[in-house]
Amino acid sequence: MTYKNPVIEELQAFGDEVIKKHPHYKDEVVGLLELCISEIEEGSACQHEVNLCWHDLEELMNTKTKI
C-alpha cells in the first residue's frame, strides 16, 4: 500500500523496517498501518494518526523483543 504523503511514506518505511527486522510481526504491522490510513481517510488529523501509529510500532518492537 502506498500513499502520496511524505509523513505517511516515512511511517510506511518505518513499518517496512520493522517487518524486515521482525518478519513474524508482519500482520500486526500491516494492521496498524492500515488502521492509521483508514483513520486519516475518515477525517482524522494525519500527523496525529501517524504519531499514534509510530508509537504503537515502537511499543510492538519494545514489548515483543523483551519477551
SVG drawing of the C-alpha trace seen along z (x, -y; Angstrom):
<svg xmlns="http://www.w3.org/2000/svg" viewBox="-15 -17 31 32">
<polyline fill="none" stroke="black" stroke-width="0.4" points="0.0,0.0 1.4,-3.4 0.2,-6.9 1.3,-10.2 2.2,-12.0 5.8,-12.3 4.8,-11.8 2.9,-8.6 5.6,-7.4 8.1,-7.8 5.8,-5.8 5.4,-3.1 9.2,-3.0 9.5,-2.5 6.9,0.2 8.9,1.9 12.0,1.7 10.1,3.3 8.9,6.1 12.4,6.7 13.8,7.0 10.8,8.9 9.0,10.7 6.8,12.6 5.1,9.3 4.1,8.5 0.4,9.0 0.4,6.7 2.5,4.0 0.3,4.1 -2.8,3.9 -1.5,0.8 -0.6,-0.9 -4.0,-0.1 -5.8,-1.4 -3.7,-4.7 -4.6,-5.3 -8.2,-4.4 -8.5,-6.9 -6.9,-9.6 -9.2,-8.9 -12.2,-9.2 -11.0,-12.7 -8.7,-12.4 -5.6,-14.6 -2.8,-13.0 0.0,-13.9 -1.9,-12.8 -2.7,-9.4 0.9,-8.9 2.2,-9.7 -0.1,-7.2 0.9,-4.5 4.6,-5.2 4.3,-4.9 2.3,-1.7 5.0,-0.2 7.8,-1.2 5.8,0.4 5.3,3.5 9.0,3.9 10.0,3.0 7.4,5.2 7.9,8.2 11.7,8.1 11.8,8.1 9.8,11.4"/>
</svg>
